[in-house]
Amino acid sequence: MNAVQPRVEDGTAALRLLGLHKVFGEYTAVDHADLTVAPGSFYGLVGPNGAGKTTALSMAVGLLRPDEGRSEVFGVDVWADPLAARKLMGVLPDGLALPERLTGRELLTYLGQLRGLDAKTVADRATELLDVMELSGDAERTLVVDYSTGMRKKIGLATALLHGPRLLVLDEPFEAVDPVSAATIKRILNRFVAGGGSVLLSSHVMALVEQLCDTVAVMAKGRVVAEGPLDQVRGAASLEDTFVELVGVKVGGGEGLSWLAS
Ligand SMILES: Nc1ncnc2c1ncn2[C@@H]1O[C@H](COP(=O)(O)OP(=O)(O)OP(=O)(O)O)[C@@H](O)[C@H]1O
């Protein structure tokens, strides 16, 4: 790749969120959140609906300006030096807005050139990524606007990987993805981490986080209520039981709804 990567000191955290805070109107979506993703770690962020995960990740990667706090990618301040930070990370945002009237290959070519990769590197990587994501063959004639939700996740992940980042920040990468594609994505992410990359993903699927991640954080009501190695956070219980206990959610038993039984 000919795009120059910023210099990174060994041992610097892959990602640090330092007191990130966001208020929408009267509502505090993220309340002074701190997180540290160690280099080489596979980090899972979990939390109930509305906990503030997407808001926190959007601020962390430079897509949403925080009211307070900052975020560093390998020591580079995301808001002070966005270009350097973006070279180091690949992002799959929630509800990714992609240029839609392009095929997957056209999209990768466009983004690759925008990121300063030479034409041959872009072409080689696009072919490899489309193959691995099972978006080659017939799918190559499909415009992104006609992609299914799962296909959009996969092309989104391909765009995140294209420039060879050292950190991936993925908001719900497995949502609406079929089991075969999920297995493919898991393999790619495991390979990325085995090669020295770092991943931060959010997910609602506890079993998946337990299977993939070595470190987890639990968010509830905008706060980080637990963070640490997976085994430490869940203790002797499952992550799901720990999660329910930590976030204090009431598990709905379907009381009421009597009309459903009629
Ligand atoms: N642009 C916005 N304007 C107003 N409120 C917002 C905005 N974005 C998020 N919120 C609110 O902030 C809270 C946190 O939302 P967020 O999407 O970050 O949660 P989440 O943990 O990602 O949820 P989910 O798991 O359902 O995706 C929610 O109550 C949401 O309604």
The ligand as a Gaussian input file, in Angstrom:
#p B3LYP/6-31G(d) Opt

LIG

0 1
 N      -29.337000      12.081000      17.149000
 C      -30.007000      11.805000      18.265000
 N      -30.911000      12.672000      18.754000
 C      -31.601000      12.415000      19.900000
 N      -31.425000      11.293000      20.630000
 C      -30.542000      10.394000      20.197000
 C      -29.782000      10.592000      18.987000
 N      -28.967000       9.521000      18.812000
 C      -29.219000       8.691000      19.850000
 N      -30.157000       9.210000      20.675000
 C      -30.661000       8.597000      21.927000
 O      -29.544000       8.292000      22.724000
 C      -29.750000       7.038000      23.379000
 C      -28.595000       6.110000      23.064000
 O      -28.731000       5.672000      21.711000
 P      -27.680000       4.704000      21.024000
 O      -28.147000       4.496000      19.623000
 O      -26.322000       5.221000      21.224000
 O      -27.859000       3.374000      21.885000
 P      -27.377000       1.880000      21.551000
 O      -26.805000       1.338000      22.814000
 O      -26.527000       1.861000      20.356000
 O      -28.765000       1.175000      21.260000
 P      -29.123000      -0.110000      20.316000
 O      -28.531000      -1.280000      21.011000
 O      -30.626000      -0.132000      20.367000
 O      -28.577000       0.153000      18.966000
 C      -31.115000       6.529000      22.932000
 O      -32.061000       6.849000      23.915000
 C      -31.378000       7.297000      21.649000
 O      -32.757000       7.501000      21.455000

